[in-house]
Amino acid sequence: MSADELADIDDGDLPEPSLKNIIDQTTLQWVFVGGKGGVGKTTTSCCLGVQLAKSRKKVLIVSTDPAHNLSDAFCQKIGREPTPIEGFDNLSAMEIDANNDMEEMQRNMNEQGTEDDGGLSSMLSELTNSIPGIDEAMSFSELMKQVQGMDFDVVVFDTAPTGHTLRLLSFPTILEKALGKVMELKDRFGGLIGQATAMMGENPGATQDAILGRLEETRTVINKVNDMFQDPAMTTFVCVCIPEFLSIYETERLVQELSKFGIDSHNIVVNQVLFPEKDAEELSEWYTKTKASLPTEAQEICAKMMARKRMQDKYIGQCFDLYGEDFNVTLMPLLDHEVRGTERLKDFSEFLTNPIDIEE
């Protein structure tokens, strides 16, 4: 996007290029941060958590990515339970593994079944596992129940790359359909189930009621989660990308999928931007004037930097063309150091709420 094109844009007509709208929306309870792999989702999640901690009583950052990075970002050990972040009294983080949690939940169900209900839980586990995708969905429902019971004002989810995240967000719908199918089978084959349980020496009516009760309990939690996910007052999704073709393409796909699920999304963070306040044309003018005075090696370095800057400006322009009128598009600068540790995260997080003026 050239300087002339930027000058033609009336800032009053565009959403503010920052995430201040999320900080100001005090009703938000769930904030998902997602995008393509390697675009800075964890850094964005941590920075957003840092900013939210300024105005909220208790903030939790949860990593649902199997390749956890929260410990690396904050430079401290973070486990499966909420871990207080050093330097804060109201910010915690936790790293969960959905697969391990699901295996543990199944073990508990099986052990419970052998001890308490003559195999009811084991039967329920076998029944639910016969439905594709339901294992991860039920694990997710357990996670949501766990997080809901922790009494945090707002939870920021640092999610896995796009494909995994879309599956995660579709779990409430998957589970609702799956449990509906189980209920339908119960109506059709209730008599057969009754005969089978009677042959095992169980009370047919009590066993069926127990199975249905357990499924209804899970269904209730899932419906509640689904309602919250689709309520823009409670849930929003922040899309993170970098100014390159594949990342912008993935962001467009993500925005469309979120729309299908009915999940609010009106913020895009563009990371790793070279000199966000400068325009490639301005830098090109400077380079043209000073090129002759630069050593050959410096000329090669500057030429590569200019090529990268022109490419980034092209995709940033496309991003504003696609989303500028409806989305808060926030540009985050590429720094000359890694953003690791509490102090650097605090400093970098300021760019989320204090937008860089791209017309300077």
N, C-alpha and C positions, 0 to 999 in steps of 0.2 A: 504494500500500500504506500503510495508516494505521499510526500508532504502536501502536495496540492489536494489530493483526495482526502487526506485527513483534515485539512483546513475547511473543506466543504461540509464536514459532518458537524451537525449541531449537537454538542454534548448534552444539551437539555433533553434531546429526544431519545438518548440512549441510556440503558441501565448503567449504574455506576460500575466501573471496571474494578470491582473488589469483592471480597466475601463479607463485607460489613453487614450485608442484608441477613446473613446467617447468624452473625453475632447478635444483631438487633431483634431477631425473631425468637422471643423468649419461650414460645410454645413448642419449639422443636425438641424432640426427644431422641430421634435417630438420624444421624448424618452418615451416609455412605460415601466413601471416596474410592473411585475406581477408574480404570483405564487400561491401556495396553501395558505390557510388561516393560519395566525400565524407564518409565516416564516421570518417576518421582512421586508415586502415590503415598509411600510411607512418610516422606518428608512433608508432603502437603497435609497428611492426616495429623502428624505430630504438631505442625505449626498451627493448624486449625484448633487442635486441642488446647494448645498454649493460649491462643487468643480467647477461646471460650472460657478458659479458667479465670480470666480477668473479671467476667461478669456472672458466672454461674457458681453455685455452691459446691457441687461435686461433678466432676467430668471424668469419663472413662474412655480410653482408647482401646479398642479390641482389634487384634489382627486375626483375620480369618484366612490369611494366605499361608499355605503349608510351609513356604519358605519365609519364615518370620524375620523381620528386620527391625522391629521396635527396640530390641535390646541394643542393636548396633547404633541406631539413631540416637538414643538417649545415653549410650555408653554406660549402661547398668543392666544387671541381670533382671529379666522380666519373665515370669512363669505363667502357669495356667490359672492362677488366682490373681485378683487385682493387686498390683504392686504400686505403692506410692512412688511418684516420680520425685527424685531429689531436687530440692529447690522450690517445691510447691507443697501446699498443704491441702489442696483440693483437686489434684490431678493424679489419676492412676492409669495403669495400662496392664493389659493381659494378652497373652498369646495362646490361642486355642487351636487344637487339631481336631477337625470334625471327624476324621476317620477313627482316630483313637478314642474319641468320646463316644462314637457310635458302638465300637467294640465293647467298651466298658459298660455302656447302657445295656447292651444285649446280654453280657455276662450277668449283670445284676438281675435282669428279667428272668434269665434261666435259673439262677440260684434261688430267686424268690419263688419261682414256679415249683421247684422241687421241695422247698421248705413249707410254703404257705398254702398253695392252692391246687395241689395235685396235678401240676403240669399246665395250669391255665396260662401262665405267662409264657411258657415254652411254646404252647399252641399258638398264642397271639403273635409271638416272634416269628414262627414259621409262616403264619398267615400273612403278616405284613411284608415279610421279606420276599414273598412271591410276586410282589408288585414292583416293577422296575423304578428305580430312583427313590423309593420310599425310605430306604435306610438313611440316606443323607438328609432327606426331608425331616425325618423324625429326630435325627441328631440336631438339626437346625432348630426344631421346635423346643428341644431340651435346652439348647443354648439360650434361646429367647426367654424361656421361663427362668433360667438361671440369672440372666442379666436383668430381667424385670424385677427380680427379688432383691437386687443389690442396692436399690434406693439411690441411683445416680440421676442427676438432673438431665444430663444429655450424654449419649453414647456415640462416639465417632468410630465407624467401622473402616479399618484399613483392609480393603478387600484384595483378593487374588486377581490376576489378569482377567480381562473382560469375559472370556467364555465361562470361566468358573463362577464369576460374579453373577452373570445372567442366570446360571443354573441355580445359584443360591437364592436369588430373588424370586425365582419361579417356584421354589419349594412350597410356599403356602398354597398355591394353586394346584400343584401336583398332589399334595397330601389331601386336599379337600376332595379332588376327583377320585383319588384312590380309596379314601374312606367311604365315599358315596358308593363306589363299586362294591366294597365289602358289605355295606348295608344292603345293597341290592341282592347280593348273593345270599345273605342271611335270610332275606324274605323268600327267596326261591328254594333254598335248600335247608331251611331251618329244621324241618322234620328229620332230614338225614343227619344233620349235626346232632340233633337230640338223641337219635338212635345210637350214634357212635359214642357219645359221652355216656349213655346209659350202659352200653356194653363194657365201658371201662370202669363201671361202678360208681359213676358220678351222678349227681342230680342234674338232669338235662336242663331244666329251667334255670337253675341257679348258675350253671356254667355259661349258658348263653347270655344271661343278664350280666354276668361278670365281664365277659368278652366285650359286649356292646357298651358297657359302662366305661371300660378302659378306652375303647375307641372314641366314644363320645367326648371323653375328657380331653383326649389329644385333639380332636376336631374343634373343640371349643377354643383351645389355646391357639390353634392355627387360624381360625376365623378372626380371632381378636388381633393376631399379628397382621393378617392380611388387611384388615380394616385400618390398622395404624399405618401400614406401608403405603396405603392408597390415600391417606389423609395428608395433604400438603402442609397442614398446620403442624403436623407431628414429625413427618419424614421428608427428607430431601436427599438428592444424590448429586455429588460434585464430580464432574467428569474432568479427568486430568490428562493432558496430552503434551507433546512437544511439537514445534513447528516443522514437521516433516509429513510427507504424503501419507505413509502407512498409519501414522498415529492420528492424523486428522480424519482419515477414512474410518478407522476403528471407532473414533469418537462419534461420528455420524451414525454408525451402526448401533452404538450403545444408546444414543439419544432416542433413536427410533424404537429400540427394544424396550426401553424404560417407559416410553409412551404407551406401548402395547400392554405393559403390566399395570399401567395407571399410576406409576411412581413419579412424583414431581422431580423435575430436573431443570434448573435455570441458572446454573453456575458452571463455568468452564475455566480451569486454571491451565495456562500455557507455561510450561517450565522451560528452563535452559535457553532463555531468549538473550541473544547477543545485543548489548546496548539498547534496551527497550525504548529509551528516551531519544535515540538517534534514528535517522532514516538512512537507508542505503545510499540514496542520492547525495545526502550531505557528506557521508563518509567518502563517497566516490570523488566528490569535489576536492576534499582534503587530500586524498591519496594522489590524485592527479597533480596537485600543486607540489607535493613533497616527494613524489616518487623518485625524481632524479637525484635527490640528495641522500637517498637511502642506499645502504649496501645491498648487493644482489640477494643475499640470504634474507634480509629484512623485507625486500620487495616480494619474494616468494611467499613469505609468511603472511604479509598483508594481502596479497592476491588471494590466498586461500581463505583468509578471514572475510574478505569482501564477497567472495563467491558464496560462502556460507551465509553471510548476512543478507544477500539478495534473495537466496533460497528461502530463508526464514521469513523475510518480509512478504514474500509471495504467499506463503501458507498462512501467515498471520492475517494478511488481507483476506484470504479465502475464509478464514475462521470468522472474521468480523462480518463478511458478506453473508455467511450462513446463519450466524447466531447473534450478531451485534444488536439487532433490534429487540430481541426477546430474552437474551441471556446476559448475565454479568460475566464478561470475559476479562479475566485477570492475568496480566503478564508478569511472570516472575523471572528476574535476571539470572543469567549464568554467572556464577561467582568464580573467583580464582582460588577457592578452597572448598573442601567438603563441608556440608552442613551436618555436623555431628556434635552431640553434647548439648546440654540444656541451654547454655548461654548463646551458642550460635543459632539454635532453633528459635530462641526468643527474638534474636535480632532479625533473622530471616522472616519470621512470622509477621513482622510489621509490614512487609510488602503486601500481605494478603488484605490488610485493612486500610493501608495508605497507598493508594494506586499511584503508579508511575505515570507522569504526564507524558504521553507519547507525542505531544505537539511541541514540547520544549525545544 
